[in-house]
Amino acid sequence: MMKSIKTILSEEDPTPWTGSEATEKLVRDQVEARFGKKEASKFRAKYDARSFREWLKRKKIVNKGEHGLESFVIIEKKNPQTGEVIKKYPKKIWLFHRRQVSPMQ
């Protein structure tokens, strides 16, 4: 069934977040510290926190003076010939909550 343009534009746009409970808790705790318990209880990792570039892609800009929420991703280094994972290591990333951004003008 085809969707209307209005429906498509109003649908939420999830992030590539993979579902780690550790990273969700880490970011949720930071959201609670900055914005309070009410905002932390509404926090949805797949929708509410994105990198600076991801917000730009969605025509939103991080507000001046905002500081990112610290998180991490696991990077896998693979053997080019076999595709076997040789090494895994964490990489620090900075995310911004939806309350830290504004629409571009």
C-alpha positions as CSV (number, residue, x, y, z in Angstrom):
1,M,0.0,0.0,0.0
2,M,1.4,3.4,-0.9
3,K,1.8,6.0,1.8
4,S,0.9,9.6,1.4
5,I,3.6,12.3,1.3
6,K,2.2,13.7,4.6
7,T,2.5,10.3,6.3
8,I,6.1,9.8,5.0
9,L,7.2,13.3,6.1
10,S,5.7,12.8,9.6
11,E,7.2,9.4,10.2
12,E,10.1,9.3,12.6
13,D,13.6,8.7,11.3
14,P,15.6,6.2,13.4
15,T,19.4,6.3,13.9
16,P,21.7,3.4,13.1
17,W,21.9,2.7,16.8
18,T,22.3,-1.1,17.2
19,G,20.7,-1.6,20.6
20,S,23.5,-1.8,23.2
21,E,22.0,-1.4,26.7
22,A,25.3,-0.1,28.0
23,T,25.5,2.8,25.6
24,E,21.8,3.6,26.0
25,K,22.2,3.8,29.8
26,L,25.4,5.9,29.5
27,V,23.7,8.5,27.3
28,R,20.4,8.3,29.3
29,D,22.3,9.1,32.5
30,Q,23.9,12.2,30.8
31,V,20.4,13.3,29.6
32,E,19.1,13.0,33.1
33,A,22.0,15.1,34.5
34,R,21.5,17.9,31.9
35,F,17.7,17.9,31.3
36,G,16.2,16.2,34.3
37,K,14.4,12.9,35.1
38,K,11.4,13.7,33.0
39,E,13.4,14.1,29.8
40,A,15.5,11.0,30.7
41,S,12.3,8.9,31.1
42,K,11.2,9.9,27.6
43,F,14.6,9.3,26.0
44,R,14.6,7.0,23.0
45,A,18.1,6.1,21.9
46,K,17.0,5.4,18.3
47,Y,15.5,8.9,17.8
48,D,16.7,11.4,20.3
49,A,20.5,11.4,20.1
50,R,22.6,11.9,16.9
51,S,26.0,13.1,15.9
52,F,26.6,16.6,14.7
53,R,26.6,15.4,11.0
54,E,23.5,13.3,11.4
55,W,21.6,16.4,12.6
56,L,22.9,18.4,9.7
57,K,21.7,15.8,7.3
58,R,18.2,16.3,8.8
59,K,18.4,20.1,8.3
60,K,19.0,20.8,12.0
61,I,21.9,22.6,13.5
62,V,23.4,22.1,17.0
63,N,22.8,25.2,19.1
64,K,25.8,27.4,19.8
65,G,27.6,26.5,23.0
66,E,26.1,23.1,23.4
67,H,28.4,20.3,24.6
68,G,27.9,16.7,23.3
69,L,26.9,13.6,25.2
70,E,29.8,11.1,25.4
71,S,29.2,7.7,24.0
72,F,31.2,5.0,22.2
73,V,31.0,2.5,19.3
74,I,32.9,-0.7,18.9
75,I,35.1,-0.7,15.8
76,E,36.0,-4.1,14.3
77,K,39.3,-4.5,12.4
78,K,38.9,-7.3,9.9
79,N,41.4,-9.4,7.9
80,P,40.9,-8.2,4.3
81,Q,41.4,-11.7,2.8
82,T,39.2,-13.8,5.1
83,G,36.9,-11.2,6.6
84,E,37.7,-12.5,10.0
85,V,37.6,-10.0,12.9
86,I,41.2,-9.5,14.1
87,K,40.6,-6.8,16.7
88,K,37.8,-4.9,18.4
89,Y,38.3,-1.6,20.1
90,P,36.0,1.2,21.4
91,K,35.9,4.6,19.7
92,K,34.6,7.7,21.6
93,I,31.8,9.6,19.8
94,W,29.8,12.7,20.7
95,L,26.1,12.8,20.4
96,F,23.6,15.7,20.7
97,H,20.1,15.4,22.2
98,R,17.1,16.6,20.2
99,R,16.8,19.5,22.8
100,Q,20.2,20.7,21.8
101,V,19.3,21.4,18.1
102,S,17.2,23.8,16.1
103,P,15.9,23.8,12.6
104,M,18.1,25.4,10.0
105,Q,16.9,28.6,8.5
